[in-house]
């Protein structure tokens, strides 16, 4: 509870919620990348990355690299 309250109170964090527009965009990506090992959740992440102009991420999952994002060096397995 304390951690959640800290996150909501912090000015250094942003919380983005999945709405219908994000879901529909993620569904289009899910269809586009059908040949990749992306989950629907991965696709919603891709939508937010695009909306926020983020190109480098902390992730272990190489699928993000496979669709054009840069993983933080040394963080991926």
C-alpha positions, 0 to 999 in steps of 0.5 A: 500500500505504501509503495502504491501511495508513493507512486501516485503521489510522486511527480517523477512517475506517470501512470498511463491507463489502457483505454479503448483507443490504446486497445484498438491500436494494440490490436492492429500491432498484434495483427501486424506482428503476428510472426513475432512472439509478442503478447497483446500486453507487449503490444499495449506497451508498444503503443505507449512507447510510440505515444511517448516517443520512447525508443530505448527501454529496460527489458529482458524480452528480445521481442522489443528489439526485434520490432525496432526498440533499443534495449538498455545495454547490459540489461537484456539476457 
